[in-house]
Structure formats: C-alpha cells, structure tokens
C-alpha cells in the first residue's frame, strides 16, 4: 500500500512532518492530499478545501473558531478532528505533581529556612492506600488513573454515566456526587465547565473532607467556590489546595490564596506551549495511521453539537 | 494447619496483632511462641530468648544496635530479620514528589505572589519521554521504577552488578557510572553511603548534566559534594536539586541551600515515623506468612556481615 498523501500547513514543521511519516503518511501538496494537518487557528486556512481532502486534523482541543468562522460549515463533506485529549498526559502529570507536593507537605518545606524535622514529621502524608476521587472521567482523569495506581492510591471516579472507568476501584454517576466527599481522602477536579458544574465544590462539600485532604483543580476555576475554599484553607478544614485554575483568573495580586501556605497556585500552565507541539505530533501520527487504515479517527468534531 | 504462634513485644499494638493474623499467625505468649515480632530497639528485649523461638522480626532497617548489644550473638540459633526494604515505597513516593515538583517548577510558583504565567511557561518541563537515572537499584530504586514508568519516563538504572533491573530500559554496572551523566535528563541518588560512594556527584558530574536536569538525593548526604552542588545551582548549571538528605545534616541555618530557589530541602523525612508502623505491619504479615509456609524470609540478618 503506498503511503497516504497528507498536506501540512501553514508551515512545514519538522516534528509534524516526522509525525505524518510515522503514521505511514507522506507529505503532499494540498491539491494532491487526502488529509490536511492544520497546526494553527483559522487564519490562512485553505477554504474552501480542494475536493480530494477528506479529513482535516486541527491543532486545538476546542475548535469553536472553526465553527464561528464558518470553515466547518462550508466544508460539509470533510471530517474534522480536534486535538481533544492529546494534552491529557501533561495535565495529568501536573495534577500528580500538585497532589504529591501537597500530601508530602512540600510548600512549607520550600518556604522553610531552617531544619524543622520534628515539626514537619507529622504532616508528611502518603498517597499509598489513600482514596483519590477524580470528578470527571475524560482524557485527563483517565490519564491520571495509572499514575495514581503506581503510587498505591485507589481511584474513585465520577462520570456522567457511572459506567466503570478502567483502573478505577469504583465509578459513581454524577447524580451520586454527594456521596463522594465523605468517602475520599483527596479530590481532583477534572470535569468541564458547564452551568451544571459551577461551584460543585463549596462550603458543604469541603466540610465533609478530612483535615488532611487536598483538593486539586486543573479543570476550570468556576467549578470551585473560591471564597468557600479560602475559608476552608484558613481554618484548616482541609489539608490544602493545588490550583492550576482559579476564579477569577488571572488571580488578582491581593487575593488571599497567594499568601496561604496550604495553597499552591500555578498560573494555568499545566499544558504549557512548548509541550503542545510534541503532544500534537503524537496525535497526528496516531490519526494519520488510523486514516490510512480506514479506522475510526480520534476526537472527531461533530458539526451538530459544535465540539 | 493451625495458625503459627507468634509473640509480639514490647506492647500489643493493634495494627501489628492484625498483621500477624493476616499472615496466618496467632498472638502467643513468648514461652509458647515460635516467632517474635519486636517493634522497637534493644531495650527490654527478652534475652536470652526461650528455646522455642526460631525467628525474630526486628523493627528497623539497620539493626546495628542488636549486634553491639550482643543480642544477636547470644542467640545464635535464632534467625533475625530486619525491616530493610519495608520503607521503600514511602521513600520512593517522596522521591517522585521532589522530582515532579522540580520538573514542573513548583518552588518558584509556591513563592510567587502574583500571576506570572508568561514568565513561568518556558520552565514547565515534563517527565514524559525523559530519561531518569537511578543510581542504586535496591528497594527504593526498584519501588520508584513503576512510578516513573507511569508518568512516561524511561529509567536508566545503575547497580553494582549491572544485571538488568526489571522495568529499567537499561541497567549499567557501577563501573560505567561515568557514562550516565551525559546520557540522562535527571538523576536520583538511591545508593548506600560507603567509602566508595562518597561524593560520587561532584563538579565534573554536574557539569555533564543539562540546564534542565534535577538531581534528587534521598539516600545519604555524603554521596553528593554539597559545595559543588551549591555552585552548580547558583550558576544554573543544572535545573535544580531536591534533597531529603544533606551534608552536613542537619543543614545549618546559614547554609546557601536554604535560600536557593532551585533547591528543595526536606529535612530527612521521606520515611516519617507515622508511616513506619503501617509499613512495618505490611512486612510483618508478609514474613509471618513466609515463616508459616516454610518459605525464605525477607531481609534476613547475616550474623557474619553484620547487616
């Protein structure tokens, strides 16, 4: 079988050319191509596409701009795919870093300027044999599960359907979310921001956690009631919080979260720009291989639902 | 088969009674016991042991005091076992916490009091597809390997013999240690302190690492030349260092490591007291089960070599 002709734009980045070839594609001019890998936003997109192009791989996880600019609407015979899920591993790694830093009491130790061993000893926790609830079983939640399993934690997953998530000890449907707080040691928020998920973590939920519990939010700030969280941290209701996202965002300079020693704020960088190209390259080679083999593509964009 | 009678001293801690029973033993008086679980140092040890006692499980990983007090020498027919290796998981977890905190640039973010996203972005690394050299393939090194594999890192193990270590991409014998520095992204020191391992990491070795490399030491301070490390950190020769052990120890208050933002010092607490009982309990039930089944015991003390 000859390699499948794939166009790449707007530039011919070496890493992506390699990825196309790894997926058993070959770089081609757009007019001779059956697929297009488009590694940026809508500006300069070849619209309308030549009739030979059956598939377009887009760069972002969220492709709203390709709807609002009409590009997807004007090319109804083309299957678009997004990069949704391609960045899950780096976000999951950041999540694990925040959770471990909290459980092993690193913030106070990073701030210390003297040997405070006896004082710190009792605060050193472990994820081993602990329960970690992951709210949201999408790409990030699923990527995190084997990382937590490797350090001996048990995962309680919460998903819309409650269908068993591989690697989780138990999966609850979101309608049973109320049960989670009293049953877990730590909580990871990895669910999308929707009207239904706004402030799903508030004062009542935090009160049911343990004084040693860490809350990690790497999803969106709106899922956590920030004022309630600040109070819980100030009163040591929970052990701490690791937040890659906040509400509001950016977090203003005078916000109490900056000075709380049991809060770690990382400024929305769990998926940093320099990691994206390599993660996107992995996705490109996977989808080129699937396209070449006639298999189901990853992260197909649905023109009706709009994502 | 009736449960095997095991004595427990000096106190009857519930967690250890349970552990004995989980290993299919039953708590017995010392005079009726075939084994003894001794959960503290030499003070008050039942010496000499009644003739029925064939095996003693000691609490510590290092059992020098039981040699120097003559207890092991006066009971030559008794097999002593130590807790060596029982604490490997918690130390490995701490190691992963330090390495991830470094690679994800958490220290600077914990110190920040304002939203510095563009400045921090380029510093966010990943363990995914990175190489981590583990110097020393004992219990801790081996416990760390699956944790690193779960975040997508490749392990280059260094052991005395160079025999392949399970889960490592490659294992080098210690005589080839020189090759490691230029070939790895990060280094974990997990080897015992001996005259041969003193200052195995010095200026020459640090110079061969990358400006993004993290050095983690959870073994003993003497393995790293602290002055050379401080210079390397001050000049950004490497990315940073996570140190649970230092030389000297405790680290004096005026030491430059306390104020370097690319150094994380945790005061020798990777194996905190409150974690030891549960880890010891795991070892007790494993060894009681082995003793009952007539299998090889874990961490047998050799009266000749003295450990």
Contacts between the chains, C-beta under 8 A, distances in Angstrom:
chain1	res1	chain2	res2	distance
A	89	B	128	5.8
A	89	B	152	6.6
A	90	B	126	5.7
A	90	B	128	6.9
A	93	B	100	7.2
A	93	B	104	7.3
A	93	B	126	6.0
A	93	B	127	6.5
A	93	B	128	6.5
A	93	B	151	5.4
A	93	B	152	7.8
A	94	B	104	5.7
A	94	B	124	7.8
A	96	B	100	6.3
A	96	B	151	6.8
A	97	B	97	7.9
A	97	B	100	3.8
A	97	B	101	6.1
A	97	B	103	7.5
A	97	B	104	4.2
A	97	B	106	6.4
A	98	B	106	7.7
A	100	B	93	7.2
A	100	B	96	6.3
A	100	B	97	3.8
A	100	B	100	6.0
A	100	B	101	7.5
A	101	B	97	6.1
A	101	B	100	7.5
A	101	B	101	5.1
A	101	B	106	5.6
A	101	B	110	8.0
A	103	B	97	7.5
A	104	B	93	7.3
A	104	B	94	5.7
A	104	B	97	4.2
A	104	B	266	7.6
A	106	B	97	6.4
A	106	B	98	7.7
A	106	B	101	5.6
A	106	B	106	7.0
A	106	B	110	7.6
A	106	B	264	6.7
A	106	B	266	7.2
A	107	B	110	5.0
A	109	B	264	6.9
A	109	B	265	6.9
A	109	B	266	4.9
A	109	B	267	7.3
A	110	B	101	8.0
A	110	B	106	7.6
A	110	B	107	5.0
A	110	B	110	5.1
A	110	B	111	7.2
A	110	B	264	5.8
A	111	B	110	7.2
A	111	B	111	7.5
A	112	B	258	7.5
A	112	B	265	7.5
A	112	B	267	7.9
A	113	B	253	7.1
A	113	B	258	4.4
A	113	B	259	6.8
A	114	B	253	5.0
A	114	B	258	7.1
A	115	B	249	8.0
A	115	B	250	3.7
A	115	B	251	5.5
A	115	B	253	7.8
A	115	B	267	4.9
A	116	B	267	6.2
A	117	B	250	7.2
A	117	B	267	3.9
A	117	B	268	6.2
A	117	B	269	5.8
A	120	B	266	7.7
A	120	B	267	6.3
A	120	B	269	5.8
A	121	B	269	5.6
A	121	B	272	5.0
A	121	B	273	6.0
A	121	B	274	7.5
A	122	B	272	7.5
A	122	B	274	6.5
A	124	B	94	7.8
A	124	B	269	5.4
A	124	B	270	8.0
A	124	B	272	4.0
A	124	B	274	7.7
A	124	B	275	7.2
A	126	B	90	5.7
A	126	B	93	6.0
A	126	B	275	5.8
A	127	B	93	6.5
A	128	B	89	5.8
A	128	B	90	6.8
A	128	B	93	6.5
A	129	B	278	7.6
A	146	B	150	5.1
A	147	B	150	4.7
A	147	B	151	5.6
A	149	B	150	7.2
A	150	B	146	5.1
A	150	B	147	4.7
A	150	B	149	7.2
A	150	B	150	3.5
A	150	B	151	8.0
A	151	B	93	5.4
A	151	B	96	6.8
A	151	B	147	5.6
A	151	B	150	7.9
A	152	B	89	6.6
A	152	B	93	7.8
A	250	B	115	3.7
A	250	B	117	7.2
A	251	B	115	5.6
A	253	B	113	7.1
A	253	B	114	5.0
A	253	B	115	7.7
A	258	B	112	7.5
A	258	B	113	4.4
A	258	B	114	7.2
A	259	B	113	6.8
A	264	B	106	6.7
A	264	B	109	6.9
A	264	B	110	5.8
A	265	B	109	6.9
A	265	B	112	7.5
A	266	B	104	7.6
A	266	B	106	7.2
A	266	B	109	4.9
A	266	B	120	7.6
A	267	B	109	7.3
A	267	B	112	7.9
A	267	B	115	4.9
A	267	B	116	6.2
A	267	B	117	3.9
A	267	B	120	6.2
A	268	B	117	6.2
A	269	B	117	5.9
A	269	B	120	5.8
A	269	B	121	5.6
A	269	B	124	5.4
A	270	B	124	7.9
A	272	B	121	5.0
A	272	B	122	7.6
A	272	B	124	4.0
A	273	B	121	6.0
A	274	B	121	7.5
A	274	B	122	6.5
A	274	B	124	7.7
A	275	B	124	7.2
A	275	B	126	5.9
A	278	B	129	7.7
